Amino acid sequence: MVDSLFKFQTENLNILIVEDTQSERCFIAQLLQNMGLHVNSCSSAEQAILEYERQEVDIVISDWRMPGITGPELCEHLKSLPFPPYIILLTSNNLAEHMIQGIESGADDFISKPFVPNVLKVRILAAARIVKLQRKLTHKNSELNTALANEHECLKQIQSDMKSAVKLQSSHLPSSSHLINQWHLATRFNPAQELAGDIFQCIEIDKTHIGFYLLDVTGHGIAASMQSFTLAQQLSCNSCDWESLDPALIVNKLNQDFEDPENKGRFATLILGIANSLTGEIRITVAGHPQPILLDDTGARLMELDSGLPLGIDRQFSYRYSKFTLKSHQHLMLYSDGLYESMHPRFGEFGITRLVKRCDQAHSLSPESLLHHLSHSINLWQQKKPQDDISMMLLSAPSLFKQSPMLDSTPVKELYYSHVETEDRTFKNEAVINEVLPVHPLSKASITSASDCISRRIYE
């Protein structure tokens, strides 16, 4: 039973004996062969090095004292190779300092001469277990390296596909700020990841009418972006009846065709409108989307348009459109919920009320400057860690765009850079922070960092 176990444990092992004394070399070789082991022998360390290069060796049994390269020196050489063998040193000197020197040189085991054959046998058995374990580890490492290489190639392909998908999604965003009849469009697109569930576009329906929409599919990332891309395809000029000039008709059709193939309760919010660029008349349908904000030279206010269910909730739902006139002194701002649902760890949600207030305070900015101002405020509020896709569109009639003050005027520049200046300050302690920005009496949260100071400024 013991012999069969030994043979099983030592099967397919190659052993190399290095001994300059012929009688001892033959004795050890004969002893190991009787145990059923495959053995080769050499009379010197130099010969052993050449032999090791020619064939695979699992265990080396080497004498300590030999002319030329000694046993410890042979250990050092073999252990410096990429796949070193298991080494047992034989010596007639059993002093502790010799044992320490042998192990430090790279030997895995140490046997004093003369030795009992059964002692050598069990040392070989112990070596066999370690060698086989090393083989398994080497095999597993090889498999792991192969898997990692395949994973790396897959990742490169995914990254390449991701870049293509980003370009494809970007192609469904407005490419120009100049619309027909001198209307103007300002946009801002800040995806939480490379691909977003938000998408928006402006379409020239004819020489008079402009179609526009902003949709937001639940979630963000690849799944949401694919859904939004599908909806954008359905809203393209070739697939959608924009010429009907009826936004409710378009949204009803889109809702009826909405699909959730994974059955995960995915839905989308949408705001879609058609503008008469000559009269300023706007027809707009809201499907569960945040209400637009109307800005003029007096401030900003949240509109209260008729709103229906998000797309994908009820295919039988009947949408209607609201109608109003965008005058020459007004902006129409559309946005996704990521703009006001951003969370601050101390002050909570940014909120629609604070968003409208920000717009009201900055209403005199040019369209691009206003959107940049809002984007910067939200970025500070969420600690520069994107939480959701953020999209903004600002539609302007021609005379309004011409009259909008630009960033060059001193009051506007001060407003525009208010957060930037605060962010760039160096706060050394809480006293300096409170000197720069006194704590609001109604706010109990203490200011402990520059980030809190910036957020408090927005909070108030």
ChimeraX attribute file (.defattr): number of C-alpha atoms within 10 A of each C-alpha:
attribute: neighborCount
match mode: 1-to-1
recipient: residues
	/A:1	6
	/A:2	7
	/A:3	10
	/A:4	9
	/A:5	11
	/A:6	18
	/A:7	16
	/A:8	11
	/A:9	17
	/A:10	22
	/A:11	14
	/A:12	13
	/A:13	17
	/A:14	16
	/A:15	24
	/A:16	23
	/A:17	24
	/A:18	27
	/A:19	25
	/A:20	19
	/A:21	12
	/A:22	12
	/A:23	10
	/A:24	12
	/A:25	19
	/A:26	14
	/A:27	11
	/A:28	19
	/A:29	20
	/A:30	14
	/A:31	16
	/A:32	19
	/A:33	14
	/A:34	10
	/A:35	14
	/A:36	14
	/A:37	20
	/A:38	16
	/A:39	19
	/A:40	16
	/A:41	22
	/A:42	19
	/A:43	18
	/A:44	22
	/A:45	24
	/A:46	15
	/A:47	12
	/A:48	22
	/A:49	15
	/A:50	11
	/A:51	16
	/A:52	16
	/A:53	9
	/A:54	9
	/A:55	9
	/A:56	14
	/A:57	19
	/A:58	21
	/A:59	22
	/A:60	26
	/A:61	23
	/A:62	31
	/A:63	27
	/A:64	24
	/A:65	15
	/A:66	16
	/A:67	12
	/A:68	10
	/A:69	15
	/A:70	16
	/A:71	28
	/A:72	22
	/A:73	16
	/A:74	23
	/A:75	28
	/A:76	16
	/A:77	15
	/A:78	21
	/A:79	17
	/A:80	10
	/A:81	9
	/A:82	7
	/A:83	13
	/A:84	18
	/A:85	22
	/A:86	23
	/A:87	25
	/A:88	26
	/A:89	23
	/A:90	23
	/A:91	20
	/A:92	13
	/A:93	14
	/A:94	13
	/A:95	10
	/A:96	9
	/A:97	9
	/A:98	15
	/A:99	19
	/A:100	12
	/A:101	12
	/A:102	24
	/A:103	17
	/A:104	13
	/A:105	17
	/A:106	22
	/A:107	26
	/A:108	17
	/A:109	18
	/A:110	20
	/A:111	20
	/A:112	14
	/A:113	12
	/A:114	10
	/A:115	12
	/A:116	10
	/A:117	12
	/A:118	9
	/A:119	11
	/A:120	16
	/A:121	15
	/A:122	12
	/A:123	15
	/A:124	23
	/A:125	17
	/A:126	14
	/A:127	22
	/A:128	22
	/A:129	13
	/A:130	13
	/A:131	18
	/A:132	17
	/A:133	12
	/A:134	13
	/A:135	13
	/A:136	12
	/A:137	12
	/A:138	13
	/A:139	12
	/A:140	12
	/A:141	12
	/A:142	12
	/A:143	12
	/A:144	12
	/A:145	12
	/A:146	12
	/A:147	12
	/A:148	12
	/A:149	12
	/A:150	12
	/A:151	12
	/A:152	12
	/A:153	12
	/A:154	12
	/A:155	12
	/A:156	12
	/A:157	12
	/A:158	12
	/A:159	12
	/A:160	12
	/A:161	12
	/A:162	15
	/A:163	14
	/A:164	12
	/A:165	18
	/A:166	16
	/A:167	12
	/A:168	12
	/A:169	20
	/A:170	15
	/A:171	11
	/A:172	16
	/A:173	16
	/A:174	18
	/A:175	11
	/A:176	11
	/A:177	15
	/A:178	13
	/A:179	18
	/A:180	17
	/A:181	15
	/A:182	15
	/A:183	19
	/A:184	21
	/A:185	22
	/A:186	20
	/A:187	23
	/A:188	16
	/A:189	20
	/A:190	18
	/A:191	20
	/A:192	17
	/A:193	14
	/A:194	15
	/A:195	22
	/A:196	30
	/A:197	27
	/A:198	34
	/A:199	28
	/A:200	26
	/A:201	20
	/A:202	23
	/A:203	18
	/A:204	16
	/A:205	19
	/A:206	12
	/A:207	11
	/A:208	13
	/A:209	23
	/A:210	22
	/A:211	23
	/A:212	24
	/A:213	22
	/A:214	24
	/A:215	26
	/A:216	31
	/A:217	26
	/A:218	19
	/A:219	17
	/A:220	22
	/A:221	18
	/A:222	17
	/A:223	16
	/A:224	21
	/A:225	24
	/A:226	18
	/A:227	24
	/A:228	24
	/A:229	21
	/A:230	13
	/A:231	20
	/A:232	21
	/A:233	14
	/A:234	18
	/A:235	21
	/A:236	14
	/A:237	14
	/A:238	9
	/A:239	10
	/A:240	17
	/A:241	17
	/A:242	24
	/A:243	13
	/A:244	10
	/A:245	18
	/A:246	18
	/A:247	27
	/A:248	21
	/A:249	18
	/A:250	20
	/A:251	25
	/A:252	20
	/A:253	17
	/A:254	18
	/A:255	24
	/A:256	16
	/A:257	13
	/A:258	21
	/A:259	18
	/A:260	11
	/A:261	9
	/A:262	7
	/A:263	7
	/A:264	7
	/A:265	11
	/A:266	19
	/A:267	21
	/A:268	25
	/A:269	22
	/A:270	25
	/A:271	26
	/A:272	26
	/A:273	26
	/A:274	26
	/A:275	25
	/A:276	19
	/A:277	20
	/A:278	13
	/A:279	14
	/A:280	18
	/A:281	16
	/A:282	20
	/A:283	21
	/A:284	24
	/A:285	28
	/A:286	28
	/A:287	24
	/A:288	18
	/A:289	24
	/A:290	21
	/A:291	21
	/A:292	20
	/A:293	20
	/A:294	22
	/A:295	24
	/A:296	19
	/A:297	15
	/A:298	12
	/A:299	17
	/A:300	23
	/A:301	16
	/A:302	17
	/A:303	12
	/A:304	11
	/A:305	16
	/A:306	16
	/A:307	19
	/A:308	18
	/A:309	20
	/A:310	21
	/A:311	27
	/A:312	20
	/A:313	15
	/A:314	12
	/A:315	16
	/A:316	10
	/A:317	15
	/A:318	15
	/A:319	20
	/A:320	19
	/A:321	20
	/A:322	16
	/A:323	15
	/A:324	12
	/A:325	13
	/A:326	22
	/A:327	17
	/A:328	17
	/A:329	18
	/A:330	21
	/A:331	25
	/A:332	20
	/A:333	23
	/A:334	24
	/A:335	26
	/A:336	28
	/A:337	20
	/A:338	22
	/A:339	23
	/A:340	19
	/A:341	19
	/A:342	22
	/A:343	19
	/A:344	16
	/A:345	10
	/A:346	12
	/A:347	14
	/A:348	13
	/A:349	15
	/A:350	22
	/A:351	14
	/A:352	16
	/A:353	11
	/A:354	15
	/A:355	21
	/A:356	20
	/A:357	16
	/A:358	18
	/A:359	22
	/A:360	19
	/A:361	14
	/A:362	21
	/A:363	24
	/A:364	23
	/A:365	24
	/A:366	20
	/A:367	25
	/A:368	17
	/A:369	20
	/A:370	21
	/A:371	23
	/A:372	17
	/A:373	22
	/A:374	19
	/A:375	19
	/A:376	16
	/A:377	23
	/A:378	26
	/A:379	17
	/A:380	20
	/A:381	26
	/A:382	20
	/A:383	17
	/A:384	12
	/A:385	13
	/A:386	17
	/A:387	18
	/A:388	22
	/A:389	26
	/A:390	26
	/A:391	25
	/A:392	24
	/A:393	27
	/A:394	23
	/A:395	24
	/A:396	26
	/A:397	25
	/A:398	19
	/A:399	15
	/A:400	20
	/A:401	21
	/A:402	15
	/A:403	13
	/A:404	16
	/A:405	17
	/A:406	18
	/A:407	19
	/A:408	9
	/A:409	10
	/A:410	10
	/A:411	12
	/A:412	19
	/A:413	14
	/A:414	13
	/A:415	16
	/A:416	20
	/A:417	14
	/A:418	15
	/A:419	18
	/A:420	15
	/A:421	11
	/A:422	17
	/A:423	16
	/A:424	9
	/A:425	11
	/A:426	10
	/A:427	18
	/A:428	10
	/A:429	12
	/A:430	15
	/A:431	13
	/A:432	12
	/A:433	21
	/A:434	16
	/A:435	9
	/A:436	13
	/A:437	15
	/A:438	14
	/A:439	18
	/A:440	14
	/A:441	6
	/A:442	7
	/A:443	11
	/A:444	8
	/A:445	12
	/A:446	14
	/A:447	20
	/A:448	14
	/A:449	14
	/A:450	19
	/A:451	18
	/A:452	22
	/A:453	23
	/A:454	23
	/A:455	24
	/A:456	21
	/A:457	17
	/A:458	18
	/A:459	15
	/A:460	10
